[in-house]
């Protein structure tokens, strides 16, 4: 009906607006991070080398933080019981382990790091139909990243980027069953930055922010009562976390 078309169009307009806001915030954050990194690099040039911590060698550690994942798509987009996947609030606690290796030349630190995290990100959303609903979850999130940093005293200011991996799903339920599942076992990209401080001998603490890009789309047109062209997409994720590392140098 005309009223239904208006509702869908309004929803799509709102989604486009949210996407523009997300892109703008990401661009601003990236610019600020780069500007801060350049300033720290300039400041590090005037710090005597004998006061700079040696970050070389292997390290292992653990991290905990908060994250949020974004989905898009809908169940039965053309029906009166439409439900949009981005109505789900996939956010919550994330925690896991990391390990890496650093090489240092004067105050420049090069490194590689891998991490694996278990997440408590899940949500359920109803549709306008009493016998239909949707759920979403992100259970595992990992990455293998390069790191480039500037050592300044006991601090290390770094940027990081690499390959990201996720284990996520979106499920459409009906009563009675069946249920339809879209699995996102995806490989994407991750970038971010942060600061690490050698707080004790061989023990450092860190704070960092990471932005994950996936854009993994699953066709759901062959789901129960699905329609041609319908799909669900895992778009991106944000994580802010703190951690502690033990260094073997």
C-alpha positions as CSV (number, residue, x, y, z in Angstrom):
1,X,0.0,0.0,0.0
2,X,1.0,3.7,-0.3
3,X,1.4,3.9,3.5
4,X,3.7,0.9,3.6
5,X,5.8,2.3,0.7
6,X,6.1,5.5,2.7
7,X,7.3,3.7,5.8
8,X,9.9,1.7,3.9
9,X,11.2,4.8,2.1
10,X,11.4,6.7,5.4
11,X,13.4,3.8,6.8
12,X,15.8,3.7,3.8
13,X,16.3,7.5,4.1
14,X,17.1,7.2,7.8
15,X,19.6,4.4,7.0
16,X,21.3,6.5,4.4
17,X,21.6,9.4,6.9
18,X,23.1,7.1,9.5
19,X,25.6,5.8,7.0
20,X,26.7,9.3,6.1
21,X,27.1,10.2,9.7
22,X,29.2,7.0,10.3
23,X,31.5,7.9,7.3
24,X,31.8,11.5,8.6
25,X,32.7,10.4,12.1
26,X,35.2,7.8,10.8
27,X,36.9,10.4,8.6
28,X,37.2,12.9,11.4
29,X,38.5,10.3,13.8
30,X,41.1,9.1,11.3
31,X,42.2,12.7,10.6
32,X,42.6,13.4,14.3
33,X,44.5,10.2,14.9
34,X,46.9,10.9,12.1
35,X,47.4,14.5,13.3
36,X,48.1,13.3,16.8
37,X,50.6,10.7,15.5
38,X,52.5,13.3,13.6
39,X,52.7,15.5,16.6
40,X,54.0,12.7,18.8
41,X,56.6,11.8,16.1
42,X,57.8,15.4,16.2
43,X,58.0,15.5,20.0
44,X,59.9,12.2,20.0
45,X,62.7,13.7,17.9
46,X,63.8,15.9,20.8
47,X,63.8,13.1,23.5
48,X,67.3,11.8,24.3
49,X,67.7,8.2,23.0
50,X,69.0,7.0,26.4
51,X,65.6,7.8,28.0
52,X,63.6,5.8,25.4
53,X,62.3,2.4,26.5
54,X,63.4,-0.6,24.5
55,X,60.3,-2.3,23.0
56,X,62.1,-5.0,21.0
57,X,61.2,-8.7,21.4
58,X,58.2,-11.0,21.9
59,X,55.2,-10.2,24.1
60,X,51.9,-11.8,25.1
61,X,48.9,-10.3,26.9
62,X,45.2,-10.0,27.4
63,X,42.6,-7.3,26.6
64,X,39.1,-6.3,27.4
65,X,36.8,-3.7,26.1
66,X,33.5,-2.7,24.4
67,X,32.4,-3.1,20.8
68,X,29.6,-2.6,18.4
69,X,28.7,-4.3,15.1
70,X,26.5,-3.0,12.2
71,X,24.2,-5.1,10.1
72,X,21.9,-4.0,7.2
73,X,19.1,-5.8,5.3
74,X,15.6,-7.0,6.2
75,X,13.1,-9.8,6.5
76,X,10.4,-9.9,3.9
77,X,11.1,-6.3,2.8
78,X,7.9,-6.0,0.8
79,X,5.5,-7.3,3.4
80,X,3.7,-5.7,6.3
81,X,5.9,-7.6,8.8
82,X,9.2,-6.1,7.6
83,X,12.0,-6.0,10.1
84,X,15.4,-4.3,9.4
85,X,18.6,-6.1,10.5
86,X,20.1,-2.8,11.5
87,X,17.4,-2.5,14.2
88,X,19.5,-5.1,16.1
89,X,21.8,-3.7,18.8
90,X,24.9,-5.9,18.4
91,X,27.1,-4.4,21.1
92,X,28.7,-5.5,24.3
93,X,31.8,-6.7,26.1
94,X,34.7,-8.2,24.2
95,X,37.9,-9.8,25.6
96,X,40.7,-12.1,24.6
97,X,44.4,-12.7,24.2
98,X,47.1,-11.2,22.0
99,X,50.8,-11.9,21.1
100,X,53.3,-10.0,19.0
101,X,56.9,-9.1,18.2
102,X,58.6,-5.7,17.9
103,X,61.7,-4.5,16.2
104,X,63.1,-1.1,17.2
105,X,65.4,1.4,15.5
106,X,66.2,4.4,17.6
107,X,62.7,5.7,18.5
108,X,60.9,3.9,15.7
109,X,59.1,0.6,16.5
110,X,57.9,-1.9,13.9
111,X,55.8,-4.9,14.9
112,X,53.3,-7.5,14.1
113,X,50.5,-8.6,16.4
114,X,47.7,-11.2,16.4
115,X,44.7,-11.3,18.7
116,X,41.6,-13.4,19.2
117,X,38.5,-12.2,21.1
118,X,35.3,-13.7,22.4
119,X,32.3,-11.4,22.3
120,X,29.0,-11.0,24.1
121,X,27.2,-9.2,21.2
122,X,23.7,-10.4,20.6
123,X,20.2,-9.0,20.2
124,X,16.7,-10.1,19.3
125,X,14.1,-8.0,17.4
126,X,10.5,-8.6,16.7
127,X,8.5,-7.8,13.5
128,X,5.0,-6.6,13.1
129,X,4.0,-10.3,12.9
130,X,3.5,-12.2,16.2
131,X,5.0,-15.4,14.8
132,X,8.2,-13.9,13.3
133,X,11.3,-12.4,14.7
134,X,15.1,-12.0,14.1
135,X,18.3,-12.4,16.1
136,X,21.9,-11.5,15.5
137,X,25.2,-12.2,17.2
138,X,29.0,-11.8,16.8
139,X,30.8,-14.5,18.8
140,X,34.4,-14.3,17.7
141,X,36.6,-11.5,16.4
142,X,40.3,-11.7,15.5
143,X,43.0,-9.9,13.6
144,X,46.6,-10.1,12.3
145,X,48.0,-6.6,12.2
146,X,51.2,-4.6,11.5
147,X,52.1,-1.9,14.0
148,X,54.2,1.3,13.5
149,X,55.0,3.4,16.5
150,X,57.1,6.2,18.0
151,X,58.7,5.5,21.4
152,X,58.8,8.5,23.7
153,X,60.2,7.9,27.1
154,X,58.2,5.0,28.6
155,X,55.4,5.5,26.1
156,X,54.7,4.0,22.7
157,X,52.3,5.8,20.4
158,X,51.2,3.6,17.5
159,X,49.0,3.1,14.5
160,X,48.0,-0.4,13.3
161,X,46.3,-2.2,10.4
162,X,45.8,-5.6,8.9
163,X,43.5,-8.5,8.3
164,X,40.4,-9.1,10.4
165,X,38.3,-12.3,10.9
166,X,34.8,-12.7,12.4
167,X,32.3,-15.3,13.2
168,X,28.8,-13.8,13.2
169,X,25.3,-14.7,12.2
170,X,21.8,-13.4,11.5
171,X,18.8,-15.6,12.0
172,X,15.1,-15.3,10.9
173,X,12.7,-17.2,13.1
174,X,9.1,-18.2,12.5
175,X,6.6,-20.1,14.7
176,X,6.3,-22.8,13.9
177,X,9.8,-23.4,12.5
178,X,11.8,-23.5,10.3
179,X,14.5,-20.9,11.0
180,X,16.8,-19.4,8.4
181,X,20.4,-18.5,9.2
182,X,22.9,-16.2,7.4
183,X,26.4,-17.0,8.5
184,X,29.2,-14.5,8.3
185,X,32.6,-16.3,8.4
186,X,34.3,-13.3,6.9
187,X,37.7,-11.9,6.3
188,X,38.0,-8.1,6.2
189,X,40.3,-5.3,7.2
190,X,41.1,-3.5,10.4
191,X,42.8,-0.2,11.3
192,X,43.3,1.8,14.4
193,X,45.7,3.3,16.9
194,X,46.5,3.7,20.5
195,X,49.1,4.3,23.2
196,X,51.1,1.8,25.3
197,X,53.0,2.5,28.5
198,X,55.8,0.5,30.1
199,X,54.3,0.7,33.6
200,X,56.6,-1.8,35.3
201,X,59.7,-3.8,34.3
202,X,58.6,-6.0,31.3
203,X,54.9,-5.1,31.9
204,X,53.0,-2.6,29.7
205,X,49.5,-1.4,29.7
206,X,47.6,-0.1,26.6
207,X,44.5,1.7,25.4
208,X,43.5,1.4,21.7
209,X,40.6,1.8,19.3
210,X,40.0,-0.4,16.2
211,X,37.7,-0.1,13.2
212,X,36.8,-3.3,11.4
213,X,35.5,-3.3,7.8
214,X,33.7,-6.4,6.4
215,X,30.8,-5.7,4.0
216,X,30.0,-9.4,3.8
217,X,26.6,-9.8,2.1
218,X,24.5,-13.0,2.3
219,X,21.6,-13.6,-0.2
220,X,18.4,-14.5,1.7
221,X,16.0,-14.6,-1.2
222,X,15.7,-18.4,-1.0
223,X,14.8,-18.2,2.7
224,X,11.3,-19.3,3.8
225,X,8.9,-16.7,2.2
226,X,11.9,-14.7,1.0
227,X,11.8,-12.4,-2.0
228,X,14.2,-11.9,-5.0
229,X,17.0,-9.5,-4.2
230,X,16.7,-9.6,-0.4
231,X,20.0,-9.9,1.5
232,X,21.7,-9.2,4.9
233,X,25.1,-7.6,5.2
234,X,27.6,-7.5,8.0
235,X,29.1,-4.0,7.5
236,X,31.6,-2.9,10.1
237,X,32.5,-3.0,13.8
238,X,34.1,-0.7,16.3
239,X,36.1,-1.7,19.4
240,X,37.6,0.3,22.2
241,X,39.7,-1.7,24.7
242,X,42.5,-1.7,27.3
243,X,45.1,-4.4,27.8
244,X,48.2,-5.6,29.6
245,X,51.3,-7.3,28.0
246,X,54.3,-9.2,29.3
247,X,57.5,-8.5,27.4
248,X,60.3,-11.1,27.0
249,X,63.1,-8.7,25.9
